[in-house]
Amino acid sequence: MQVGAPRDLYEKPKNPFVADFIGINNLIPGEIQGIDSAGRGMKVQTRIGPLICSSDEPFKTGDRCMITVRPETASISQSEDTPEGFNGMGGTVSFAYYSGNTIRYDVEVGSDAVFKVDIQNPWYHQTLPLGEKVHISFPQQITLGIPIP
């Protein structure tokens, strides 16, 4: 499906199979609403709202794509602020698992969507309770749009 260096396979998968096969990934289908003049930045309408992503693929407006976001690149907070240059969305904690060096959250971000967030080295992070309203944010520059085969 894809041949390359481990880092490329992990950070720049070429299709949803590779994105999900190499580690955990949030895969969000959407339709491209606009592309910047350089052809790399895209606004994508998804079931959880509009997201800004990048891509090396030759997409055009109206194409369908899959947004990929690794759980460890996202942050979770009780503040509703989304920093400049980040995608953001609200949700509700539906699962929290403390494993020592990581806390894994499942956050319901719509009627049928769950977004995974990993907090690495959670020494100063108090585990959020189930049902807690939270805000997720993740950098636009590492939010990746890939083709849907």
C-alpha positions in Angstrom: 0.0 0.0 0.0 2.9 2.4 0.8 6.7 2.0 1.0 8.8 4.5 2.8 10.7 5.4 6.0 8.8 4.6 9.2 8.4 8.3 10.0 6.8 9.0 6.6 4.4 6.0 7.0 3.4 7.3 10.4 3.2 11.1 9.7 2.3 11.1 6.0 0.2 8.0 5.2 -1.0 7.9 1.6 -4.4 6.3 2.3 -6.7 5.4 5.2 -5.5 1.8 5.4 -1.9 2.9 6.1 -3.1 5.7 8.4 -4.9 3.2 10.6 -2.5 0.3 10.2 0.5 2.2 11.5 -0.7 3.2 15.0 -4.0 4.7 16.1 -5.5 7.5 14.0 -8.6 9.7 14.0 -10.0 9.3 10.5 -12.7 11.8 9.5 -14.3 11.8 6.0 -15.1 15.1 4.4 -15.5 17.2 1.3 -13.0 19.9 0.2 -14.6 23.3 0.3 -11.5 25.4 -0.7 -7.8 25.2 -1.4 -5.2 27.9 -0.8 -3.2 29.4 -3.7 -0.2 27.2 -3.0 -2.4 24.1 -3.4 -1.4 22.6 0.0 -3.8 24.0 2.5 -7.5 23.0 2.4 -10.7 23.7 4.1 -12.7 20.5 4.5 -16.3 20.2 5.6 -16.7 17.1 7.9 -19.5 15.7 10.0 -17.9 17.4 13.0 -17.5 20.8 11.3 -15.0 22.5 9.1 -11.3 21.6 9.5 -8.2 23.1 8.0 -5.6 20.6 6.8 -2.6 20.2 4.5 -1.9 17.7 1.8 0.7 16.9 -0.8 -2.0 15.3 -3.0 -3.5 17.0 -6.1 -7.0 17.7 -4.7 -9.6 20.1 -6.1 -12.7 21.7 -4.6 -15.5 19.2 -4.3 -13.2 16.2 -3.9 -13.8 13.8 -1.0 -10.9 13.1 1.3 -10.1 11.6 4.7 -8.7 13.8 7.4 -6.1 12.1 9.7 -5.2 13.3 13.1 -3.0 11.3 15.5 -4.3 11.2 19.1 -1.0 12.4 20.6 -1.1 15.6 18.5 -4.4 16.8 20.0 -4.9 18.5 23.3 -7.9 18.5 25.6 -9.1 21.2 28.0 -12.1 22.6 29.8 -11.6 26.0 28.1 -13.4 26.6 24.8 -10.6 28.6 23.3 -9.0 27.3 20.1 -5.5 28.8 19.6 -4.6 30.5 16.3 -3.5 28.0 13.7 -5.4 25.1 15.4 -8.5 23.2 14.6 -10.9 22.9 17.5 -14.2 21.3 18.6 -16.3 20.6 21.6 -17.2 17.2 22.9 -18.0 15.0 25.9 -15.6 12.5 27.5 -17.0 9.0 27.0 -13.8 7.0 27.9 -10.7 7.7 30.0 -7.9 5.2 30.5 -4.8 5.9 32.6 -1.8 3.7 31.6 1.0 5.4 33.4 2.8 7.3 30.7 -0.4 8.1 28.8 -4.1 8.9 29.4 -6.3 7.9 26.4 -9.6 9.8 26.0 -12.5 9.0 23.7 -14.5 12.2 23.2 -17.9 12.2 21.6 -17.8 15.1 19.1 -21.1 14.6 17.4 -24.0 12.2 17.3 -21.9 9.5 15.6 -18.3 10.5 16.0 -15.6 9.7 18.6 -12.2 11.5 18.6 -9.3 9.9 20.4 -6.9 12.1 22.4 -3.7 10.9 24.1 -2.1 12.9 26.9 1.6 12.0 27.1 3.4 12.0 30.4 0.3 13.0 32.3 2.1 13.8 35.6 0.3 17.1 36.1 -2.9 16.2 34.2 -5.9 15.3 36.4 -7.9 12.6 34.6 -11.2 14.1 33.4 -14.4 12.3 34.5 -16.8 10.6 32.1 -19.5 13.0 30.9 -17.2 16.1 31.2 -17.7 18.8 28.5 -14.3 19.4 26.9 -12.6 21.2 24.0 -10.2 19.5 21.7 -7.6 21.3 19.6 -4.9 20.2 17.2 -2.5 22.0 14.9 -3.7 22.7 11.3 -0.3 22.2 9.9 -0.1 18.5 11.0 -3.8 17.8 10.2 -3.5 15.7 7.0 -5.9 15.3 4.1 -5.5 12.0 2.2 -7.4 10.5 -0.8 -10.2 8.0 -0.2 -9.6 5.0 -2.6 
